Amino acid sequence: MFGDLVPYLAPTVVLLLIIGSAIKILPEYERGVVFFLGRFQGVKGPGLIIVIPGIQQMVRVDLRMITLDVPSQDVISKDNVTVRVNAVLYFRVVDPERAIIRVEDYMAATSQLAQTTLRSVLGKHDLDEMLSERDKLNADIQEIIDAQTEEWGIKVANVEIKHVDLNESMIRAIARQAEAERERRAKVIHAEGELQASRKLVEAANVMSSNSGAMQLRYLQTLADMSSNNTSTIVFPLPLDMMKSFLKPGGGTGASAPDESESP
Protein backbone atom coordinates (compact mmCIF):
# COMPACT_ATOMS: atom_id res chain seq x y z
CA MET A 1 0.00 0.00 0.00
CA PHE A 2 2.87 2.34 0.80
CA GLY A 3 4.31 1.60 -2.61
CA ASP A 4 1.13 2.92 -4.23
CA LEU A 5 1.60 6.34 -2.50
CA VAL A 6 5.23 6.82 -3.58
CA PRO A 7 4.34 8.34 -6.99
CA TYR A 8 2.21 10.97 -5.23
CA LEU A 9 4.76 11.81 -2.54
CA ALA A 10 7.02 14.02 -4.65
CA PRO A 11 4.18 16.15 -6.15
CA THR A 12 2.70 16.55 -2.70
CA VAL A 13 5.97 17.79 -1.26
CA VAL A 14 6.41 20.23 -4.16
CA LEU A 15 2.85 21.49 -3.69
CA LEU A 16 3.39 22.01 0.02
CA LEU A 17 6.60 23.92 -0.67
CA ILE A 18 4.82 26.15 -3.17
CA ILE A 19 1.97 26.83 -0.76
CA GLY A 20 4.45 27.55 2.06
CA SER A 21 6.39 30.01 -0.04
CA ALA A 22 3.18 31.66 -1.24
CA ILE A 23 1.94 32.40 2.28
CA LYS A 24 3.32 35.65 3.71
CA ILE A 25 2.56 37.09 7.11
CA LEU A 26 3.15 40.79 7.58
CA PRO A 27 3.15 42.40 11.06
CA GLU A 28 1.24 45.57 11.82
CA TYR A 29 4.21 47.86 11.12
CA GLU A 30 4.99 46.40 7.66
CA ARG A 31 3.40 46.60 4.23
CA GLY A 32 4.05 44.55 1.13
CA VAL A 33 4.40 46.17 -2.29
CA VAL A 34 3.25 43.44 -4.71
CA PHE A 35 4.21 43.26 -8.39
CA PHE A 36 2.40 40.99 -10.90
CA LEU A 37 4.71 39.99 -13.74
CA GLY A 38 6.78 43.09 -13.06
CA ARG A 39 3.87 45.53 -12.95
CA PHE A 40 2.74 47.18 -9.76
CA GLN A 41 -0.35 45.45 -8.42
CA GLY A 42 -0.95 47.00 -5.02
CA VAL A 43 0.10 47.43 -1.40
CA LYS A 44 -1.01 44.62 0.88
CA GLY A 45 -0.90 43.92 4.57
CA PRO A 46 -0.79 43.65 7.45
CA GLY A 47 -1.75 40.05 8.17
CA LEU A 48 -1.84 36.98 5.94
CA ILE A 49 -1.39 37.47 2.20
CA ILE A 50 -0.81 35.10 -0.70
CA VAL A 51 1.94 35.72 -3.23
CA ILE A 52 2.14 33.31 -6.17
CA PRO A 53 5.79 32.29 -6.62
CA GLY A 54 7.27 33.10 -10.00
CA ILE A 55 4.35 35.31 -10.98
CA GLN A 56 4.13 37.77 -8.15
CA GLN A 57 6.91 39.45 -6.21
CA MET A 58 6.62 41.29 -2.92
CA VAL A 59 8.88 43.91 -1.33
CA ARG A 60 8.54 44.53 2.40
CA VAL A 61 8.46 48.12 3.64
CA ASP A 62 8.82 49.11 7.30
CA LEU A 63 6.49 51.93 8.35
CA ARG A 64 8.10 52.60 11.73
CA MET A 65 10.16 55.68 12.54
CA ILE A 66 13.71 55.17 11.30
CA THR A 67 16.74 56.72 13.00
CA LEU A 68 19.44 57.59 10.50
CA ASP A 69 22.87 58.66 11.74
CA VAL A 70 24.34 61.27 9.38
CA PRO A 71 28.15 60.83 9.23
CA SER A 72 30.46 63.67 10.24
CA GLN A 73 30.80 66.32 7.55
CA ASP A 74 33.53 68.91 7.04
CA VAL A 75 31.78 72.28 6.87
CA ILE A 76 33.29 75.69 6.12
CA SER A 77 31.21 78.33 7.87
CA LYS A 78 30.37 81.75 6.50
CA ASP A 79 33.24 83.28 8.48
CA ASN A 80 35.73 80.72 7.01
CA VAL A 81 35.99 78.40 10.02
CA THR A 82 36.33 74.68 9.32
CA VAL A 83 34.30 72.43 11.62
CA ARG A 84 33.14 68.81 11.65
CA VAL A 85 29.42 68.37 12.17
CA ASN A 86 27.30 65.26 12.52
CA ALA A 87 23.57 64.90 12.96
CA VAL A 88 20.75 62.40 13.38
CA LEU A 89 17.70 62.17 11.12
CA TYR A 90 14.27 60.78 12.05
CA PHE A 91 11.95 59.79 9.20
CA ARG A 92 9.35 57.21 8.19
CA VAL A 93 7.74 55.88 5.04
CA VAL A 94 4.21 57.17 4.52
CA ASP A 95 3.70 55.86 0.98
CA PRO A 96 5.24 52.40 0.37
CA GLU A 97 4.44 52.50 -3.34
CA ARG A 98 6.46 55.64 -4.03
CA ALA A 99 9.24 54.59 -1.66
CA ILE A 100 9.85 51.45 -3.78
CA ILE A 101 9.00 52.70 -7.28
CA ARG A 102 10.27 56.31 -7.28
CA VAL A 103 13.74 55.66 -5.80
CA GLU A 104 16.08 52.69 -5.95
CA ASP A 105 17.13 52.69 -2.27
CA TYR A 106 15.28 55.24 -0.16
CA MET A 107 17.57 54.67 2.85
CA ALA A 108 20.75 55.47 0.91
CA ALA A 109 19.10 58.31 -0.98
CA THR A 110 17.86 59.95 2.22
CA SER A 111 21.28 59.60 3.85
CA GLN A 112 23.07 61.24 0.91
CA LEU A 113 20.51 64.02 0.75
CA ALA A 114 20.90 64.68 4.49
CA GLN A 115 24.69 64.95 4.16
CA THR A 116 24.62 67.42 1.28
CA THR A 117 21.86 69.50 2.88
CA LEU A 118 23.77 69.62 6.17
CA ARG A 119 26.85 71.04 4.46
CA SER A 120 24.84 73.46 2.35
CA VAL A 121 22.75 74.94 5.17
CA LEU A 122 25.52 75.23 7.77
CA GLY A 123 27.87 76.80 5.22
CA LYS A 124 25.55 79.81 5.06
CA HIS A 125 25.90 80.61 8.78
CA ASP A 126 28.63 81.87 11.07
CA LEU A 127 30.24 79.74 13.74
CA ASP A 128 28.43 81.63 16.51
CA GLU A 129 25.09 80.80 14.89
CA MET A 130 26.02 77.10 14.66
CA LEU A 131 26.74 77.04 18.37
CA SER A 132 23.87 79.18 19.63
CA GLU A 133 21.01 78.74 17.13
CA ARG A 134 20.81 74.98 16.68
CA ASP A 135 17.02 74.90 16.90
CA LYS A 136 16.69 77.25 13.94
CA LEU A 137 19.29 75.32 11.92
CA ASN A 138 17.57 72.01 12.72
CA ALA A 139 14.26 73.40 11.50
CA ASP A 140 15.81 74.71 8.27
CA ILE A 141 17.51 71.39 7.48
CA GLN A 142 14.38 69.40 8.29
CA GLU A 143 12.23 71.61 6.04
CA ILE A 144 14.60 71.27 3.07
CA ILE A 145 15.00 67.48 3.34
CA ASP A 146 11.28 66.93 3.90
CA ALA A 147 10.40 68.94 0.80
CA GLN A 148 12.69 66.83 -1.39
CA THR A 149 11.84 63.42 0.08
CA GLU A 150 8.10 63.98 -0.23
CA GLU A 151 8.34 62.72 -3.82
CA TRP A 152 9.70 59.43 -2.45
CA GLY A 153 6.83 58.95 0.00
CA ILE A 154 9.01 59.77 3.00
CA LYS A 155 8.17 62.12 5.86
CA VAL A 156 11.07 63.66 7.78
CA ALA A 157 9.96 64.18 11.37
CA ASN A 158 13.03 65.79 12.89
CA VAL A 159 16.71 66.62 12.39
CA GLU A 160 19.09 67.15 15.29
CA ILE A 161 22.67 68.42 15.08
CA LYS A 162 24.61 66.35 17.60
CA HIS A 163 28.16 67.69 17.63
CA VAL A 164 30.07 70.66 16.24
CA ASP A 165 33.74 69.73 16.62
CA LEU A 166 36.36 72.50 16.54
CA ASN A 167 40.14 72.28 16.34
CA GLU A 168 42.29 73.18 19.35
CA SER A 169 43.29 76.63 18.12
CA MET A 170 39.66 77.59 17.58
CA ILE A 171 38.71 76.34 21.05
CA ARG A 172 41.44 78.50 22.59
CA ALA A 173 40.29 81.51 20.58
CA ILE A 174 36.70 81.05 21.75
CA ALA A 175 37.90 80.72 25.34
CA ARG A 176 39.86 83.98 25.06
CA GLN A 177 36.84 85.67 23.53
CA ALA A 178 34.60 84.47 26.36
CA GLU A 179 37.13 85.64 28.96
CA ALA A 180 37.37 89.07 27.34
CA GLU A 181 33.58 89.31 27.28
CA ARG A 182 33.38 88.48 30.99
CA GLU A 183 36.03 91.10 31.80
CA ARG A 184 34.15 93.68 29.75
CA ARG A 185 30.93 92.97 31.65
CA ALA A 186 32.75 93.17 34.99
CA LYS A 187 34.21 96.56 34.08
CA VAL A 188 30.85 97.86 32.91
CA ILE A 189 29.17 96.70 36.12
CA HIS A 190 31.96 98.28 38.20
CA ALA A 191 31.65 101.57 36.30
CA GLU A 192 27.87 101.58 36.75
CA GLY A 193 28.36 101.01 40.47
CA GLU A 194 30.83 103.90 40.71
CA LEU A 195 28.40 106.15 38.83
CA GLN A 196 25.52 105.30 41.13
CA ALA A 197 27.72 105.77 44.20
CA SER A 198 28.90 109.18 43.00
CA ARG A 199 25.31 110.28 42.42
CA LYS A 200 24.35 109.23 45.94
CA LEU A 201 27.36 111.06 47.37
CA VAL A 202 26.34 114.23 45.52
CA GLU A 203 22.81 113.91 46.90
CA ALA A 204 24.17 113.39 50.42
CA ALA A 205 26.48 116.41 50.09
CA ASN A 206 23.56 118.57 48.95
CA VAL A 207 21.46 117.47 51.93
CA MET A 208 24.28 118.16 54.41
CA SER A 209 25.12 121.53 52.90
CA SER A 210 21.51 122.64 53.20
CA ASN A 211 21.14 121.44 56.81
CA SER A 212 23.84 122.23 59.36
CA GLY A 213 22.40 119.73 61.80
CA ALA A 214 22.99 116.89 59.37
CA MET A 215 26.65 117.89 59.13
CA GLN A 216 26.99 117.82 62.93
CA LEU A 217 25.39 114.38 63.09
CA ARG A 218 27.79 113.12 60.47
CA TYR A 219 30.68 114.59 62.42
CA LEU A 220 29.59 112.83 65.61
CA GLN A 221 29.14 109.56 63.75
CA THR A 222 32.68 109.85 62.38
CA LEU A 223 34.02 110.37 65.91
CA ALA A 224 32.14 107.29 67.11
CA ASP A 225 33.55 105.19 64.29
CA MET A 226 37.09 106.36 65.07
CA SER A 227 36.77 105.56 68.76
CA SER A 228 35.78 101.98 67.99
CA ASN A 229 39.01 101.29 66.06
CA ASN A 230 41.98 99.84 67.94
CA THR A 231 44.63 102.24 66.79
CA SER A 232 47.32 104.32 68.46
CA THR A 233 46.88 107.27 66.13
CA ILE A 234 43.70 109.30 66.20
CA VAL A 235 42.97 112.05 63.72
CA PHE A 236 40.59 114.53 65.30
CA PRO A 237 38.71 116.46 62.62
CA LEU A 238 37.37 119.92 63.39
CA PRO A 239 34.69 121.58 61.31
CA LEU A 240 35.73 124.78 59.61
CA ASP A 241 32.88 126.64 61.33
CA MET A 242 34.56 126.06 64.70
CA MET A 243 37.91 127.32 63.40
CA LYS A 244 36.66 130.58 61.90
CA SER A 245 37.13 132.49 65.11
CA PHE A 246 40.77 131.37 65.29
CA LEU A 247 41.46 132.31 61.72
CA LYS A 248 40.58 136.01 62.07
CA PRO A 249 43.34 138.58 61.45
CA GLY A 250 45.34 139.28 64.55
CA GLY A 251 44.48 135.95 66.14
CA GLY A 252 41.72 137.48 68.26
CA THR A 253 38.97 135.51 69.81
CA GLY A 254 36.27 137.86 68.65
CA ALA A 255 36.05 139.93 71.95
CA SER A 256 36.98 143.63 71.81
CA ALA A 257 40.32 144.58 73.47
CA PRO A 258 40.26 147.25 76.25
CA ASP A 259 41.17 150.77 75.21
CA GLU A 260 44.61 151.75 76.63
CA SER A 261 43.75 155.46 76.47
CA GLU A 262 40.81 154.99 78.77
CA SER A 263 41.69 155.79 82.33
CA PRO A 264 40.97 153.26 85.05
C-alpha positions as CSV (number, residue, x, y, z in Angstrom):
1,M,0.0,0.0,0.0
2,F,2.9,2.3,0.8
3,G,4.3,1.6,-2.6
4,D,1.1,2.9,-4.2
5,L,1.6,6.3,-2.5
6,V,5.2,6.8,-3.6
7,P,4.3,8.3,-7.0
8,Y,2.2,11.0,-5.2
9,L,4.8,11.8,-2.5
10,A,7.0,14.0,-4.6
11,P,4.2,16.1,-6.1
12,T,2.7,16.6,-2.7
13,V,6.0,17.8,-1.3
14,V,6.4,20.2,-4.2
15,L,2.8,21.5,-3.7
16,L,3.4,22.0,0.0
17,L,6.6,23.9,-0.7
18,I,4.8,26.2,-3.2
19,I,2.0,26.8,-0.8
20,G,4.5,27.5,2.1
21,S,6.4,30.0,0.0
22,A,3.2,31.7,-1.2
23,I,1.9,32.4,2.3
24,K,3.3,35.6,3.7
25,I,2.6,37.1,7.1
26,L,3.1,40.8,7.6
27,P,3.2,42.4,11.1
28,E,1.2,45.6,11.8
29,Y,4.2,47.9,11.1
30,E,5.0,46.4,7.7
31,R,3.4,46.6,4.2
32,G,4.1,44.6,1.1
33,V,4.4,46.2,-2.3
34,V,3.2,43.4,-4.7
35,F,4.2,43.3,-8.4
36,F,2.4,41.0,-10.9
37,L,4.7,40.0,-13.7
38,G,6.8,43.1,-13.1
39,R,3.9,45.5,-13.0
40,F,2.7,47.2,-9.8
41,Q,-0.4,45.5,-8.4
42,G,-0.9,47.0,-5.0
43,V,0.1,47.4,-1.4
44,K,-1.0,44.6,0.9
45,G,-0.9,43.9,4.6
46,P,-0.8,43.6,7.4
47,G,-1.8,40.1,8.2
48,L,-1.8,37.0,5.9
49,I,-1.4,37.5,2.2
50,I,-0.8,35.1,-0.7
51,V,1.9,35.7,-3.2
52,I,2.1,33.3,-6.2
53,P,5.8,32.3,-6.6
54,G,7.3,33.1,-10.0
55,I,4.4,35.3,-11.0
56,Q,4.1,37.8,-8.1
57,Q,6.9,39.4,-6.2
58,M,6.6,41.3,-2.9
59,V,8.9,43.9,-1.3
60,R,8.5,44.5,2.4
61,V,8.5,48.1,3.6
62,D,8.8,49.1,7.3
63,L,6.5,51.9,8.3
64,R,8.1,52.6,11.7
65,M,10.2,55.7,12.5
66,I,13.7,55.2,11.3
67,T,16.7,56.7,13.0
68,L,19.4,57.6,10.5
69,D,22.9,58.7,11.7
70,V,24.3,61.3,9.4
71,P,28.2,60.8,9.2
72,S,30.5,63.7,10.2
73,Q,30.8,66.3,7.5
74,D,33.5,68.9,7.0
75,V,31.8,72.3,6.9
76,I,33.3,75.7,6.1
77,S,31.2,78.3,7.9
78,K,30.4,81.8,6.5
79,D,33.2,83.3,8.5
80,N,35.7,80.7,7.0
81,V,36.0,78.4,10.0
82,T,36.3,74.7,9.3
83,V,34.3,72.4,11.6
84,R,33.1,68.8,11.7
85,V,29.4,68.4,12.2
86,N,27.3,65.3,12.5
87,A,23.6,64.9,13.0
88,V,20.8,62.4,13.4
89,L,17.7,62.2,11.1
90,Y,14.3,60.8,12.0
91,F,11.9,59.8,9.2
92,R,9.4,57.2,8.2
93,V,7.7,55.9,5.0
94,V,4.2,57.2,4.5
95,D,3.7,55.9,1.0
96,P,5.2,52.4,0.4
97,E,4.4,52.5,-3.3
98,R,6.5,55.6,-4.0
99,A,9.2,54.6,-1.7
100,I,9.8,51.4,-3.8
101,I,9.0,52.7,-7.3
102,R,10.3,56.3,-7.3
103,V,13.7,55.7,-5.8
104,E,16.1,52.7,-6.0
105,D,17.1,52.7,-2.3
106,Y,15.3,55.2,-0.2
107,M,17.6,54.7,2.8
108,A,20.8,55.5,0.9
109,A,19.1,58.3,-1.0
110,T,17.9,59.9,2.2
111,S,21.3,59.6,3.8
112,Q,23.1,61.2,0.9
113,L,20.5,64.0,0.8
114,A,20.9,64.7,4.5
115,Q,24.7,65.0,4.2
116,T,24.6,67.4,1.3
117,T,21.9,69.5,2.9
118,L,23.8,69.6,6.2
119,R,26.8,71.0,4.5
120,S,24.8,73.5,2.3
121,V,22.8,74.9,5.2
122,L,25.5,75.2,7.8
123,G,27.9,76.8,5.2
124,K,25.5,79.8,5.1
125,H,25.9,80.6,8.8
126,D,28.6,81.9,11.1
127,L,30.2,79.7,13.7
128,D,28.4,81.6,16.5
129,E,25.1,80.8,14.9
130,M,26.0,77.1,14.7
131,L,26.7,77.0,18.4
132,S,23.9,79.2,19.6
133,E,21.0,78.7,17.1
134,R,20.8,75.0,16.7
135,D,17.0,74.9,16.9
136,K,16.7,77.2,13.9
137,L,19.3,75.3,11.9
138,N,17.6,72.0,12.7
139,A,14.3,73.4,11.5
140,D,15.8,74.7,8.3
141,I,17.5,71.4,7.5
142,Q,14.4,69.4,8.3
143,E,12.2,71.6,6.0
144,I,14.6,71.3,3.1
145,I,15.0,67.5,3.3
146,D,11.3,66.9,3.9
147,A,10.4,68.9,0.8
148,Q,12.7,66.8,-1.4
149,T,11.8,63.4,0.1
150,E,8.1,64.0,-0.2
151,E,8.3,62.7,-3.8
152,W,9.7,59.4,-2.5
153,G,6.8,58.9,0.0
154,I,9.0,59.8,3.0
155,K,8.2,62.1,5.9
156,V,11.1,63.7,7.8
157,A,10.0,64.2,11.4
158,N,13.0,65.8,12.9
159,V,16.7,66.6,12.4
160,E,19.1,67.2,15.3
161,I,22.7,68.4,15.1
162,K,24.6,66.3,17.6
163,H,28.2,67.7,17.6
164,V,30.1,70.7,16.2
165,D,33.7,69.7,16.6
166,L,36.4,72.5,16.5
167,N,40.1,72.3,16.3
168,E,42.3,73.2,19.3
169,S,43.3,76.6,18.1
170,M,39.7,77.6,17.6
171,I,38.7,76.3,21.0
172,R,41.4,78.5,22.6
173,A,40.3,81.5,20.6
174,I,36.7,81.1,21.7
175,A,37.9,80.7,25.3
176,R,39.9,84.0,25.1
177,Q,36.8,85.7,23.5
178,A,34.6,84.5,26.4
179,E,37.1,85.6,29.0
180,A,37.4,89.1,27.3
181,E,33.6,89.3,27.3
182,R,33.4,88.5,31.0
183,E,36.0,91.1,31.8
184,R,34.1,93.7,29.8
185,R,30.9,93.0,31.6
186,A,32.8,93.2,35.0
187,K,34.2,96.6,34.1
188,V,30.8,97.9,32.9
189,I,29.2,96.7,36.1
190,H,32.0,98.3,38.2
191,A,31.7,101.6,36.3
192,E,27.9,101.6,36.7
193,G,28.4,101.0,40.5
194,E,30.8,103.9,40.7
195,L,28.4,106.1,38.8
196,Q,25.5,105.3,41.1
197,A,27.7,105.8,44.2
198,S,28.9,109.2,43.0
199,R,25.3,110.3,42.4
200,K,24.3,109.2,45.9
201,L,27.4,111.1,47.4
202,V,26.3,114.2,45.5
203,E,22.8,113.9,46.9
204,A,24.2,113.4,50.4
205,A,26.5,116.4,50.1
206,N,23.6,118.6,48.9
207,V,21.5,117.5,51.9
208,M,24.3,118.2,54.4
209,S,25.1,121.5,52.9
210,S,21.5,122.6,53.2
211,N,21.1,121.4,56.8
212,S,23.8,122.2,59.4
213,G,22.4,119.7,61.8
214,A,23.0,116.9,59.4
215,M,26.6,117.9,59.1
216,Q,27.0,117.8,62.9
217,L,25.4,114.4,63.1
218,R,27.8,113.1,60.5
219,Y,30.7,114.6,62.4
220,L,29.6,112.8,65.6
221,Q,29.1,109.6,63.8
222,T,32.7,109.8,62.4
223,L,34.0,110.4,65.9
224,A,32.1,107.3,67.1
225,D,33.6,105.2,64.3
226,M,37.1,106.4,65.1
227,S,36.8,105.6,68.8
228,S,35.8,102.0,68.0
229,N,39.0,101.3,66.1
230,N,42.0,99.8,67.9
231,T,44.6,102.2,66.8
232,S,47.3,104.3,68.5
233,T,46.9,107.3,66.1
234,I,43.7,109.3,66.2
235,V,43.0,112.0,63.7
236,F,40.6,114.5,65.3
237,P,38.7,116.5,62.6
238,L,37.4,119.9,63.4
239,P,34.7,121.6,61.3
240,L,35.7,124.8,59.6
241,D,32.9,126.6,61.3
242,M,34.6,126.1,64.7
243,M,37.9,127.3,63.4
244,K,36.7,130.6,61.9
245,S,37.1,132.5,65.1
246,F,40.8,131.4,65.3
247,L,41.5,132.3,61.7
248,K,40.6,136.0,62.1
249,P,43.3,138.6,61.4
250,G,45.3,139.3,64.6
251,G,44.5,136.0,66.1
252,G,41.7,137.5,68.3
253,T,39.0,135.5,69.8
254,G,36.3,137.9,68.7
255,A,36.0,139.9,72.0
256,S,37.0,143.6,71.8
257,A,40.3,144.6,73.5
258,P,40.3,147.3,76.2
259,D,41.2,150.8,75.2
260,E,44.6,151.8,76.6
261,S,43.8,155.5,76.5
262,E,40.8,155.0,78.8
263,S,41.7,155.8,82.3
264,P,41.0,153.3,85.1
